[in-house]
Amino acid sequence: MAFSEILSMAFQNIRANMLRAILTLLIIAFGIMALVGILTAIDAIAYSLSDNFSGLGANSFSIERKWGEVKSNHRGRTSKRADAIDYRQAMEFKERFDFPAKVAVGCYGTGSATVKFGDKKSNPNVQFNGADENFMDVQGVEIALGRNFSITEVESGAPVAVIGQDIVKTLFDNKNEKALNQIIAINGGRYRVVGIMASKGSTMNESSDRKIYAPLVKVKSLFGGGDRDFFLIVAVNDPTSLEAAQSEATGLFRQVRGLRPGEDDDFRLFASNSIVAILKENTATLRLAAVAIGLMTLLGAAIGLMNIMLVSVTERTREVGIYKALGATRQSVLLQFLTEAIVICQIGGLVGIFLGILIGNIVTPLLGGSFLIPWAWMFLGFSLCMIVGVVSGFYPAMKAARLDPIEALRYE
């Protein structure tokens, strides 16, 4: 019997028992949906975080203070709390770092700023930070319209600002041209808009478009009191020299911080590529866990499918007897039932993959990412459906193929 005929008969038998077939393939579909959905969601989260961590570039690293206590000698007899990196230390490092690299200095202002223009006002959730003339380039911030700060504006603390797209949307009806060179009020202070950042979306509920940057000295004068932290970002010209740059930066910053020999570093260097590597390692573990959960779900689906196929063999015993009486071989009968099981599994797999992609991509817009088509997980879903179909259908198919035609014809 030709395979096309076997396949046609399989579809006919599935249509003849439509309700049972639908219920069976739904079991498969939900198992595949869980597997593909979880894996797609993990990929969406990983890609979004990777893009944001890589915003510094593969040739960049940042310097920030350690949080907590650090030992002041090898024996650990005394310890102290790591001091904030102040403005003097940050600028001294920037001036003294003699390496083919660009150094940017920034500082955190407030995350609850309010911005006004005319009778329009934003919610008090705008991030207002300070930046020098190198900050935008090193951070990979693209200016959609206008310009970056000049050195003169940074050093003099000029009242100018570069704003994000959420601010433009709230105050200027989403029109960049309307916002440029306008005077806005930030927490009561007046600033002229000199640049508008390109949209970058949001990650982990933190919107990059709801930020405003002003010259470093200006923000320092407003928020520089107390334990205010400044941070440094270093972008080397040659990515292959990143480790050498980190080593030199560590030695220089120890001098800037006034650390004595034997004292532990009270600051940390964060390289974007190392963060991404850690992220990939952790998501690999999550993927394995998701596959294990999906396989357990599919195991239940396989048992259910085998039970349905055994019932089908019992119900169609006389039919098998007629097939054999007309000359059908054991192989033809085996292929007939095995094909039915595989077809049901593949249809269920298609439905499950479609639903899994939709469910998995629900998290993507929340993270500011784009729609993700998980080709690898689609292939995995199809492969697992094939395996489930073969495993679940083989024993019932063998049972049908071994039926004695005479006994089968007598079956009531």
Sine and cosine of phi, psi and omega as CSV:
sin_phi,cos_phi,sin_psi,cos_psi,sin_omega,cos_omega
0.00,0.00,0.73,-0.69,-0.02,-1.00
-0.93,0.36,0.51,-0.86,-0.03,-1.00
-0.90,0.43,-0.58,0.82,0.01,-1.00
-0.87,0.49,-0.61,0.80,0.04,-1.00
-0.93,0.36,-0.65,0.76,0.05,-1.00
-0.88,0.47,-0.68,0.74,0.00,-1.00
-0.91,0.42,-0.66,0.75,0.02,-1.00
-0.89,0.45,-0.67,0.74,0.02,-1.00
-0.92,0.40,-0.56,0.83,0.04,-1.00
-0.89,0.47,-0.71,0.71,0.03,-1.00
-0.91,0.42,-0.61,0.79,0.04,-1.00
-0.88,0.47,-0.70,0.71,0.02,-1.00
-0.91,0.41,-0.58,0.81,0.04,-1.00
-0.91,0.41,-0.67,0.74,0.02,-1.00
-0.92,0.40,-0.54,0.84,0.00,-1.00
-0.92,0.39,-0.45,0.89,0.04,-1.00
-0.85,-0.53,0.84,0.54,-0.17,-0.99
-0.88,0.48,-0.73,0.68,-0.06,-1.00
-0.88,0.48,-0.72,0.70,0.00,-1.00
-0.90,0.43,-0.64,0.77,0.02,-1.00
-0.91,0.43,-0.66,0.75,0.00,-1.00
-0.89,0.45,-0.71,0.71,0.01,-1.00
-0.89,0.46,-0.62,0.78,0.00,-1.00
-0.93,0.37,-0.72,0.69,-0.03,-1.00
-0.93,0.36,-0.43,0.90,0.08,-1.00
-0.91,0.41,-0.58,0.82,0.07,-1.00
-0.87,0.50,-0.72,0.70,0.05,-1.00
-0.90,0.44,-0.69,0.72,-0.06,-1.00
-0.87,0.49,-0.68,0.74,-0.02,-1.00
-0.93,0.38,-0.58,0.82,0.06,-1.00
-0.91,0.42,-0.72,0.69,0.03,-1.00
-0.92,0.38,-0.61,0.79,0.02,-1.00
-0.87,0.50,-0.69,0.73,0.02,-1.00
-0.89,0.47,-0.69,0.72,-0.03,-1.00
-0.92,0.40,-0.81,0.58,-0.04,-1.00
-0.92,0.40,-0.62,0.78,-0.01,-1.00
-0.89,0.46,-0.73,0.69,0.00,-1.00
-0.90,0.43,-0.71,0.70,-0.02,-1.00
-0.91,0.42,-0.63,0.78,0.04,-1.00
-0.91,0.41,-0.67,0.74,0.03,-1.00
-0.89,0.45,-0.66,0.75,0.04,-1.00
-0.88,0.47,-0.68,0.73,0.02,-1.00
-0.90,0.45,-0.67,0.74,0.00,-1.00
-0.88,0.47,-0.69,0.72,0.02,-1.00
-0.91,0.42,-0.70,0.72,-0.03,-1.00
-0.89,0.45,-0.70,0.72,-0.01,-1.00
-0.91,0.41,-0.64,0.77,-0.01,-1.00
-0.91,0.41,-0.73,0.69,0.02,-1.00
-0.91,0.42,-0.63,0.78,0.01,-1.00
-0.89,0.46,-0.67,0.75,0.02,-1.00
-0.89,0.45,-0.64,0.77,-0.02,-1.00
-0.96,0.29,-0.63,0.78,0.05,-1.00
-0.93,0.37,-0.51,0.86,-0.01,-1.00
-1.00,0.10,0.06,1.00,0.03,-1.00
-0.86,0.50,-0.48,0.88,0.06,-1.00
-0.95,0.31,-0.36,0.93,-0.06,-1.00
0.99,-0.12,0.38,-0.93,0.00,-1.00
-0.95,0.30,-0.16,0.99,-0.04,-1.00
-0.94,-0.33,0.40,0.92,-0.11,-0.99
-0.81,-0.58,0.40,-0.92,0.16,-0.99
-0.48,-0.88,0.42,-0.91,-0.01,-1.00
-0.91,-0.42,0.37,-0.93,0.03,-1.00
-0.84,-0.54,0.85,-0.52,0.04,-1.00
-0.68,-0.74,0.34,-0.94,0.00,-1.00
-0.96,0.28,0.43,-0.90,0.11,-0.99
-0.97,0.23,0.63,-0.77,0.07,-1.00
-0.99,-0.12,0.76,-0.65,-0.07,-1.00
0.94,-0.34,-0.34,-0.94,-0.06,-1.00
-0.98,-0.21,0.52,-0.86,0.05,-1.00
-0.81,-0.59,0.54,-0.84,0.00,-1.00
-0.97,0.26,0.59,-0.81,-0.02,-1.00
-0.99,-0.14,-0.13,0.99,0.14,-0.99
-0.47,-0.88,0.12,-0.99,-0.10,-1.00
-0.90,0.44,-0.56,0.83,-0.06,-1.00
-0.99,0.17,-0.21,0.98,0.05,-1.00
0.95,0.32,0.48,0.88,-0.03,-1.00
-0.94,0.34,-0.57,0.82,0.00,-1.00
-0.78,-0.63,0.36,-0.93,0.04,-1.00
-0.57,-0.82,0.34,-0.94,0.00,-1.00
-0.59,-0.81,0.36,-0.93,0.05,-1.00
-0.99,0.16,0.70,-0.71,-0.01,-1.00
-0.90,0.44,0.80,-0.60,0.02,-1.00
-0.96,0.27,0.43,-0.90,0.07,-1.00
-0.91,0.40,0.48,-0.88,0.11,-0.99
-0.99,0.17,0.93,-0.36,-0.07,-1.00
-1.00,0.06,0.06,-1.00,-0.08,-1.00
-0.89,0.46,-0.65,0.76,-0.03,-1.00
-0.89,0.46,-0.71,0.71,-0.01,-1.00
-0.90,0.44,-0.68,0.74,-0.01,-1.00
-0.89,0.46,-0.71,0.71,-0.04,-1.00
-0.95,0.31,-0.56,0.83,0.04,-1.00
-0.90,0.43,-0.68,0.73,0.04,-1.00
-0.88,0.47,-0.68,0.73,-0.02,-1.00
-0.87,0.49,-0.63,0.78,-0.03,-1.00
-0.97,0.24,-0.54,0.84,-0.12,-0.99
-1.00,-0.08,-0.23,0.97,-0.07,-1.00
-0.95,0.30,0.99,-0.15,-0.08,-1.00
-0.99,-0.10,0.99,0.13,-0.04,-1.00
-0.48,-0.87,0.52,-0.86,0.04,-1.00
-0.91,0.42,0.98,0.19,-0.08,-1.00
-0.39,-0.92,0.25,-0.97,0.06,-1.00
-0.91,-0.40,0.76,-0.65,-0.04,-1.00
-0.94,-0.35,0.76,-0.65,0.05,-1.00
-0.89,-0.46,0.56,-0.83,0.02,-1.00
-0.85,-0.52,0.70,-0.71,0.05,-1.00
-0.64,-0.77,0.22,-0.97,0.07,-1.00
-0.52,-0.86,0.49,-0.87,0.03,-1.00
-1.00,0.09,0.74,-0.67,0.05,-1.00
-0.99,-0.13,-0.99,0.15,0.02,-1.00
-0.47,-0.88,0.47,-0.88,0.05,-1.00
-0.97,-0.24,0.16,0.99,-0.04,-1.00
-0.76,-0.64,0.64,0.77,0.01,-1.00
-0.98,0.21,0.46,-0.89,0.07,-1.00
-0.89,-0.45,0.73,-0.68,-0.04,-1.00
-0.89,-0.45,0.70,-0.72,-0.02,-1.00
-0.77,-0.63,0.53,-0.85,0.16,-0.99
-0.52,-0.86,0.91,-0.41,-0.07,-1.00
0.89,0.45,-0.80,-0.60,0.01,-1.00
-0.99,-0.13,0.16,0.99,0.01,-1.00
-0.98,-0.21,0.58,-0.81,-0.10,-1.00
-0.56,-0.83,0.64,-0.77,0.02,-1.00
-1.00,0.05,0.22,-0.98,0.15,-0.99
-0.95,0.32,0.39,-0.92,-0.01,-1.00
-0.98,0.19,0.83,0.55,-0.02,-1.00
-0.70,-0.71,0.40,0.92,-0.01,-1.00
-1.00,0.03,0.72,-0.70,0.06,-1.00
-1.00,0.09,0.82,-0.58,-0.04,-1.00
-0.86,-0.51,0.95,-0.31,-0.10,-1.00
-0.82,-0.58,0.27,-0.96,0.03,-1.00
-0.97,-0.23,0.53,-0.85,-0.03,-1.00
-0.52,-0.86,0.50,-0.87,0.09,-1.00
-1.00,-0.08,-0.15,-0.99,-0.09,-1.00
-0.94,0.34,-0.32,0.95,-0.01,-1.00
-1.00,-0.09,-0.21,0.98,-0.20,-0.98
-0.86,0.50,-0.73,0.69,-0.07,-1.00
-0.89,0.46,-0.69,0.72,-0.02,-1.00
-0.91,0.43,-0.73,0.69,-0.07,-1.00
-0.93,0.37,-0.60,0.80,-0.01,-1.00
-0.99,0.17,-0.14,0.99,-0.01,-1.00
0.96,0.27,0.47,0.89,0.03,-1.00
-0.99,0.12,0.86,-0.52,-0.02,-1.00
-1.00,-0.03,0.74,-0.67,0.05,-1.00
-1.00,-0.02,0.91,-0.41,-0.03,-1.00
-0.97,0.25,-0.58,0.82,-0.01,-1.00
-0.47,-0.88,0.64,-0.77,-0.01,-1.00
1.00,-0.09,-0.60,-0.80,-0.10,-0.99
-0.52,-0.86,0.11,-0.99,0.08,-1.00
-1.00,0.07,0.08,-1.00,0.08,-1.00
-0.94,0.33,0.54,-0.84,0.15,-0.99
-1.00,0.01,0.30,-0.96,0.03,-1.00
-0.87,0.50,-0.65,0.76,0.00,-1.00
-0.87,0.49,-0.68,0.73,0.01,-1.00
-0.91,0.42,-0.61,0.79,0.01,-1.00
-0.92,0.39,-0.74,0.68,-0.06,-1.00
-0.94,0.34,-0.52,0.85,-0.02,-1.00
-1.00,-0.01,-0.17,0.99,-0.04,-1.00
0.93,0.37,0.67,0.74,-0.04,-1.00
-0.89,0.46,0.57,-0.82,0.00,-1.00
-0.98,0.17,0.93,0.36,0.04,-1.00
-0.83,-0.55,0.30,-0.95,-0.08,-1.00
-0.51,-0.86,0.50,-0.86,0.17,-0.98
-0.92,-0.40,0.83,-0.56,-0.16,-0.99
-0.91,-0.41,0.36,-0.93,0.01,-1.00
-1.00,-0.01,0.15,-0.99,-0.10,-0.99
-0.93,0.36,-0.49,0.87,0.04,-1.00
-0.90,0.44,-0.57,0.82,0.03,-1.00
-0.93,0.38,-0.66,0.75,0.04,-1.00
-0.88,0.47,-0.66,0.75,-0.01,-1.00
-0.90,0.43,-0.66,0.75,-0.06,-1.00
-0.96,0.28,-0.69,0.73,-0.15,-0.99
-0.98,-0.17,-0.41,0.91,-0.14,-0.99
-0.79,-0.62,0.45,0.89,0.08,-1.00
0.83,0.55,0.55,0.83,0.07,-1.00
0.91,0.42,0.47,0.88,0.00,-1.00
-0.91,-0.42,0.95,-0.30,-0.04,-1.00
-0.87,0.49,-0.65,0.76,-0.04,-1.00
-0.89,0.46,-0.54,0.84,0.00,-1.00
-0.95,0.32,-0.48,0.88,-0.06,-1.00
-0.99,0.13,-0.52,0.85,-0.11,-0.99
-0.88,0.47,0.73,-0.69,0.04,-1.00
0.94,0.35,0.17,0.98,0.09,-1.00
-0.99,0.13,0.39,-0.92,0.05,-1.00
-0.99,-0.14,0.87,-0.49,0.03,-1.00
-0.91,-0.42,0.35,-0.94,0.03,-1.00
-0.95,-0.31,0.84,-0.54,0.04,-1.00
-0.90,-0.44,0.93,-0.36,-0.08,-1.00
0.78,0.63,0.62,0.79,0.04,-1.00
1.00,-0.05,-0.35,0.94,0.01,-1.00
-1.00,0.07,0.54,-0.84,-0.05,-1.00
-0.99,-0.14,0.74,-0.67,-0.04,-1.00
-0.68,-0.73,0.60,-0.80,0.06,-1.00
-1.00,-0.09,0.76,-0.65,-0.01,-1.00
-0.98,0.21,0.90,-0.44,0.00,-1.00
-0.95,-0.30,-0.23,0.97,-0.02,-1.00
-0.40,-0.92,0.49,-0.87,0.06,-1.00
-0.83,-0.56,0.81,-0.59,-0.01,-1.00
-0.97,0.23,0.55,-0.84,0.10,-0.99
-0.94,0.35,0.48,-0.88,-0.04,-1.00
-0.92,0.39,0.70,-0.72,0.05,-1.00
-0.82,-0.57,-0.06,1.00,0.02,-1.00
0.98,0.21,-0.32,-0.95,-0.06,-1.00
-0.76,-0.66,0.40,-0.92,0.05,-1.00
-0.63,-0.78,0.76,-0.65,0.03,-1.00
0.78,0.63,0.73,0.68,0.04,-1.00
0.90,0.43,0.26,0.96,0.06,-1.00
-0.89,-0.45,0.91,-0.41,-0.08,-1.00
-1.00,0.03,0.80,-0.60,0.09,-1.00
-0.97,0.24,-0.28,0.96,-0.02,-1.00
-1.00,0.03,-0.10,1.00,0.01,-1.00
-0.96,-0.27,0.62,0.79,-0.01,-1.00
-0.88,-0.48,0.48,-0.88,0.11,-0.99
-0.74,-0.67,0.70,-0.71,0.07,-1.00
-0.91,-0.42,0.66,-0.75,0.10,-0.99
-0.80,-0.60,0.29,-0.96,0.02,-1.00
-0.81,0.58,0.59,-0.80,-0.12,-0.99
-0.81,0.59,-0.73,0.69,-0.06,-1.00
-0.90,0.43,-0.58,0.81,0.01,-1.00
-0.90,0.43,-0.73,0.68,0.00,-1.00
-0.92,0.39,-0.58,0.81,0.05,-1.00
-0.87,0.49,-0.64,0.77,-0.02,-1.00
-0.93,0.36,-0.45,0.89,-0.01,-1.00
-1.00,0.05,-0.61,0.79,-0.12,-0.99
-0.81,-0.59,0.28,0.96,-0.14,-0.99
-0.98,0.19,-0.10,1.00,-0.04,-1.00
-0.97,0.23,0.26,-0.96,0.07,-1.00
0.94,0.35,-0.64,-0.77,-0.10,-1.00
-0.99,-0.10,0.71,0.70,-0.04,-1.00
-0.94,0.35,0.73,-0.68,-0.06,-1.00
-0.99,-0.17,0.66,-0.75,0.20,-0.98
-0.93,-0.38,0.49,-0.87,0.01,-1.00
-0.74,-0.67,0.42,-0.91,-0.06,-1.00
-0.89,-0.47,0.60,-0.80,0.09,-1.00
-0.78,-0.62,0.79,-0.62,-0.05,-1.00
-0.90,-0.44,0.81,-0.58,0.06,-1.00
-0.89,-0.45,0.92,-0.39,-0.02,-1.00
-0.99,0.14,0.47,-0.89,-0.02,-1.00
-0.94,0.33,-0.60,0.80,-0.03,-1.00
-0.91,-0.41,0.91,-0.42,-0.04,-1.00
-0.85,0.53,-0.44,0.90,-0.01,-1.00
-0.95,0.33,-0.28,0.96,-0.01,-1.00
-0.99,-0.15,0.30,0.95,-0.06,-1.00
-0.89,0.46,-0.70,0.72,-0.02,-1.00
-0.91,0.42,-0.65,0.76,0.04,-1.00
-0.89,0.45,-0.65,0.76,0.02,-1.00
-0.91,0.42,-0.63,0.77,0.02,-1.00
-0.91,0.42,-0.66,0.75,0.01,-1.00
-0.89,0.45,-0.71,0.70,0.00,-1.00
-0.92,0.39,-0.61,0.79,0.01,-1.00
-0.90,0.44,-0.62,0.78,0.01,-1.00
-0.89,0.45,-0.73,0.69,0.00,-1.00
-0.89,0.46,-0.70,0.71,-0.02,-1.00
-0.92,0.40,-0.66,0.75,-0.07,-1.00
-0.95,0.31,-0.44,0.90,0.13,-0.99
-0.89,0.45,-0.65,0.76,0.05,-1.00
-0.90,0.43,-0.70,0.71,-0.01,-1.00
-0.88,0.47,-0.61,0.80,-0.02,-1.00
-0.99,0.15,-0.16,0.99,0.02,-1.00
0.95,0.30,0.57,0.82,0.00,-1.00
-0.99,0.13,0.70,-0.72,0.02,-1.00
-1.00,0.07,0.36,-0.93,0.09,-1.00
-0.84,0.54,0.71,-0.71,-0.03,-1.00
0.99,-0.16,-0.38,0.93,0.04,-1.00
-0.98,0.18,0.64,-0.77,0.07,-1.00
-0.95,0.32,0.43,-0.90,0.08,-1.00
-0.89,0.47,0.71,-0.71,0.08,-1.00
-0.97,-0.25,0.44,0.90,0.05,-1.00
-0.58,-0.82,0.27,-0.96,-0.01,-1.00
-0.77,-0.64,0.53,-0.85,0.11,-0.99
-0.96,-0.29,0.80,-0.60,0.01,-1.00
-0.90,-0.43,0.89,-0.45,0.07,-1.00
-0.99,-0.15,0.71,-0.70,-0.05,-1.00
-0.88,0.47,-0.59,0.81,-0.03,-1.00
-0.93,0.37,-0.54,0.84,0.03,-1.00
-0.95,0.32,-0.57,0.82,0.05,-1.00
-0.91,0.41,-0.68,0.74,0.02,-1.00
-0.89,0.45,-0.62,0.79,0.02,-1.00
-0.89,0.45,-0.68,0.74,0.05,-1.00
-0.89,0.45,-0.67,0.74,0.01,-1.00
-0.87,0.49,-0.72,0.70,0.00,-1.00
-0.90,0.44,-0.62,0.79,0.01,-1.00
-0.90,0.43,-0.68,0.74,-0.02,-1.00
-0.94,0.34,-0.63,0.78,0.00,-1.00
-0.94,0.35,-0.46,0.89,0.07,-1.00
-0.89,0.45,-0.65,0.76,0.05,-1.00
-0.90,0.43,-0.66,0.75,0.03,-1.00
-0.89,0.45,-0.62,0.79,0.01,-1.00
-0.90,0.44,-0.66,0.75,0.03,-1.00
-0.89,0.46,-0.65,0.76,0.03,-1.00
-0.90,0.43,-0.64,0.77,0.01,-1.00
-0.91,0.42,-0.67,0.74,0.04,-1.00
-0.88,0.47,-0.66,0.75,0.02,-1.00
-0.89,0.46,-0.68,0.73,0.02,-1.00
-0.90,0.44,-0.69,0.72,0.02,-1.00
-0.89,0.46,-0.63,0.78,0.01,-1.00
-0.92,0.40,-0.60,0.80,0.05,-1.00
-0.91,0.42,-0.63,0.78,0.04,-1.00
-0.90,0.43,-0.67,0.74,0.00,-1.00
-0.94,0.35,-0.45,0.89,0.07,-1.00
-0.89,0.46,-0.69,0.72,0.06,-1.00
-0.89,0.45,-0.63,0.77,0.03,-1.00
-0.91,0.43,-0.63,0.78,0.00,-1.00
-0.90,0.43,-0.66,0.75,0.03,-1.00
-0.89,0.45,-0.68,0.74,0.03,-1.00
-0.89,0.46,-0.67,0.74,0.01,-1.00
-0.91,0.42,-0.66,0.75,0.02,-1.00
-0.89,0.46,-0.64,0.77,0.03,-1.00
-0.89,0.46,-0.69,0.73,0.01,-1.00
-0.90,0.44,-0.66,0.75,0.00,-1.00
-0.92,0.39,-0.60,0.80,0.06,-1.00
-0.90,0.43,-0.64,0.77,0.06,-1.00
-0.89,0.45,-0.64,0.77,0.00,-1.00
-0.90,0.44,-0.65,0.76,0.03,-1.00
-0.88,0.48,-0.68,0.73,-0.01,-1.00
-0.90,0.44,-0.69,0.72,-0.04,-1.00
-0.92,0.39,-0.48,0.88,-0.11,-0.99
-0.96,-0.30,0.44,0.90,-0.02,-1.00
-0.87,0.49,-0.72,0.69,0.02,-1.00
-0.89,0.45,-0.61,0.79,0.02,-1.00
-0.88,0.47,-0.67,0.74,0.03,-1.00
-0.90,0.44,-0.63,0.77,0.03,-1.00
-0.88,0.48,-0.66,0.75,0.03,-1.00
-0.91,0.42,-0.69,0.73,0.03,-1.00
-0.83,0.56,-0.75,0.67,-0.06,-1.00
-0.93,0.37,-0.58,0.81,0.03,-1.00
-0.91,0.42,-0.48,0.88,0.02,-1.00
-1.00,0.07,0.01,1.00,0.10,-1.00
0.94,-0.35,0.10,0.99,0.02,-1.00
-0.93,0.37,0.68,-0.74,0.00,-1.00
-1.00,0.05,0.22,-0.98,0.07,-1.00
-0.84,0.54,-0.67,0.74,-0.03,-1.00
-0.88,0.48,-0.64,0.77,0.00,-1.00
-0.91,0.42,-0.69,0.72,0.01,-1.00
-0.91,0.42,-0.68,0.73,0.02,-1.00
-0.87,0.49,-0.72,0.69,0.01,-1.00
-0.90,0.44,-0.56,0.83,-0.01,-1.00
-0.87,0.49,-0.79,0.61,-0.04,-1.00
-0.95,0.30,-0.60,0.80,0.02,-1.00
-0.91,0.42,-0.64,0.77,0.02,-1.00
-0.90,0.43,-0.65,0.76,0.04,-1.00
-0.85,0.52,-0.71,0.70,-0.01,-1.00
-0.89,0.45,-0.68,0.73,-0.02,-1.00
-0.92,0.39,-0.66,0.75,0.01,-1.00
-0.88,0.47,-0.72,0.70,0.03,-1.00
-0.86,0.51,-0.68,0.73,0.00,-1.00
-0.90,0.43,-0.68,0.74,-0.05,-1.00
-0.94,0.35,-0.61,0.79,0.08,-1.00
-0.90,0.44,-0.71,0.70,0.07,-1.00
-0.87,0.49,-0.61,0.80,0.03,-1.00
-0.90,0.43,-0.67,0.74,0.04,-1.00
-0.87,0.49,-0.71,0.70,0.03,-1.00
-0.89,0.45,-0.69,0.72,-0.01,-1.00
-0.91,0.43,-0.65,0.76,0.01,-1.00
-0.90,0.43,-0.70,0.72,0.02,-1.00
-0.86,0.51,-0.75,0.66,0.01,-1.00
-0.92,0.40,-0.62,0.79,0.00,-1.00
-0.89,0.45,-0.65,0.76,0.03,-1.00
-0.90,0.43,-0.69,0.73,0.01,-1.00
-0.90,0.44,-0.73,0.68,-0.03,-1.00
-0.92,0.39,-0.68,0.74,0.00,-1.00
-0.89,0.45,-0.53,0.85,-0.03,-1.00
-1.00,0.09,-0.01,1.00,0.08,-1.00
-0.87,0.49,-0.59,0.81,-0.04,-1.00
-0.97,0.24,-0.31,0.95,-0.10,-0.99
-0.90,0.44,-0.76,0.65,0.03,-1.00
-0.88,0.48,-0.53,0.85,0.01,-1.00
-0.91,0.42,-0.46,0.89,-0.02,-1.00
-0.99,-0.13,0.07,1.00,0.02,-1.00
0.97,0.24,0.32,0.95,-0.01,-1.00
-0.99,-0.11,-0.01,-1.00,0.03,-1.00
-0.98,-0.21,0.26,-0.97,-0.02,-1.00
-0.87,0.49,0.74,-0.67,-0.11,-0.99
-0.93,-0.37,0.79,-0.61,0.10,-0.99
-0.96,-0.27,0.95,-0.31,-0.09,-1.00
-0.99,0.10,0.99,0.14,-0.07,-1.00
-0.85,0.52,-0.64,0.77,-0.02,-1.00
-0.90,0.44,-0.67,0.74,-0.02,-1.00
-0.96,0.27,-0.47,0.88,0.10,-0.99
-0.90,0.43,-0.70,0.71,0.04,-1.00
-0.89,0.45,-0.65,0.76,0.04,-1.00
-0.88,0.47,-0.66,0.75,0.01,-1.00
-0.89,0.46,-0.72,0.70,0.03,-1.00
-0.88,0.47,-0.67,0.74,-0.02,-1.00
-0.90,0.44,-0.69,0.72,0.00,-1.00
-0.91,0.42,-0.59,0.81,0.04,-1.00
-0.90,0.43,-0.63,0.77,0.05,-1.00
-0.89,0.45,-0.70,0.71,0.00,-1.00
-0.90,0.44,-0.70,0.71,0.01,-1.00
-0.88,0.47,-0.67,0.74,0.01,-1.00
-0.88,0.47,-0.70,0.72,-0.01,-1.00
-0.92,0.38,-0.73,0.68,-0.04,-1.00
-0.91,0.42,-0.69,0.72,-0.06,-1.00
-0.97,0.25,-0.51,0.86,-0.08,-1.00
-1.00,-0.05,-0.25,0.97,-0.12,-0.99
-0.92,0.39,-0.75,0.67,-0.03,-1.00
-0.90,0.43,-0.75,0.67,0.07,-1.00
-0.86,0.50,-0.61,0.79,0.02,-1.00
-0.91,0.41,-0.66,0.75,0.05,-1.00
-0.90,0.44,-0.63,0.77,0.01,-1.00
-0.89,0.45,-0.66,0.75,0.02,-1.00
-0.93,0.38,-0.64,0.77,-0.05,-1.00
-0.92,0.39,-0.47,0.88,-0.06,-1.00
-1.00,0.01,-0.02,1.00,-0.01,-1.00
-0.90,0.44,0.65,-0.76,0.08,-1.00
-0.98,0.21,0.80,-0.60,-0.09,-1.00
-0.87,0.50,-0.59,0.81,-0.01,-1.00
-0.93,0.37,-0.72,0.69,0.03,-1.00
-0.91,0.42,-0.59,0.81,0.00,-1.00
-0.91,0.42,-0.63,0.78,0.00,-1.00
-0.93,0.38,-0.47,0.88,0.01,-1.00
-0.99,0.15,-0.19,0.98,-0.13,-0.99
-0.93,0.37,0.71,-0.70,0.06,-1.00
-0.93,-0.37,0.00,0.00,0.00,0.00
